[in-house]
Amino acid sequence: MSETNFSELLSAYLDGEVEGEELNRVNTLLASSAEARQELEQLQEMKVALSSAPRFSAPPDLVALLLANPKLHHKQSRPWWSFLPEAMPRWTMAPIGAAFAALAVVVGINAPWSAKPLPFETLLAAHERQATEGGVQGRLMAASNYSSLLAAQHEASR
């Protein structure tokens, strides 16, 4: 049993709200656990201290005082479009939203990640150029080996 459930159960036991099987569990727990008995004793002391504390009544005009204080009033949430100028009619939001959606589509179509693949010859030329101008021996350079393999496959496909 978690510590929170244990404390709540002991508090309910102290208030006389525990019955049946739960009452048997609490009695068994109190008989076997010194920690449970100590916590029950602390709860009893707290209950006595609270019951003997002086009681104060609220002033009769407290509600009126609270309602009169503007700082305590709950602010109503404003709609998301409330930042728009008041002069802007609300019907203009739909065309503005459509314009933003169209812009997103245009940007998405022309985005770098949607670029068309380069032709095979362009890739092959880039690999060959890197292999020759890179200053690295052809057999040690991966691009050169790859270019040779691509060139052989291209020739075989013709």
ZIMOKA-V403838 format. One record per residue. PHI is phi in whole degrees, -180 to 180 (* if undefined). Layout:
BEGIN
[[PHI] [PHI]]
END
This chain:
BEGIN
[[*] [-72] [-65] [-66] [-62] [-62] [-66] [-65] [-65] [-66] [-65] [-65] [-61] [-63] [-85] [77] [-101] [-100] [-137] [63] [-63] [-64] [-63] [-63] [-63] [-65] [-62] [-64] [-64] [-66] [-72] [-103] [-125] [-69] [-63] [-66] [-63] [-66] [-67] [-62] [-63] [-64] [-64] [-64] [-63] [-66] [-63] [-65] [-63] [-70] [-72] [-92] [-71] [-66] [-104] [-118] [-107] [-73] [-61] [-63] [-97] [-61] [-61] [-63] [-65] [-66] [-68] [-79] [-84] [-68] [-69] [-91] [-71] [-74] [-77] [-75] [-70] [-99] [-66] [-62] [-88] [-68] [-75] [-70] [-61] [-63] [-71] [-81] [-66] [-69] [-68] [-78] [-68] [-64] [-63] [-66] [-63] [-64] [-65] [-66] [-65] [-64] [-62] [-63] [-66] [-63] [-65] [-65] [-71] [-96] [-71] [-60] [-73] [-104] [-65] [-76] [-66] [-74] [-64] [-58] [-64] [-64] [-64] [-63] [-64] [-65] [-66] [-65] [-62] [-63] [-67] [-83] [-91] [-73] [75] [-115] [-59] [-56] [-73] [-90] [-96] [-64] [-62] [-66] [-63] [-66] [-62] [-64] [-65] [-63] [-63] [-65] [-67] [-65] [-65] [-69] [-79] [-80]]
END
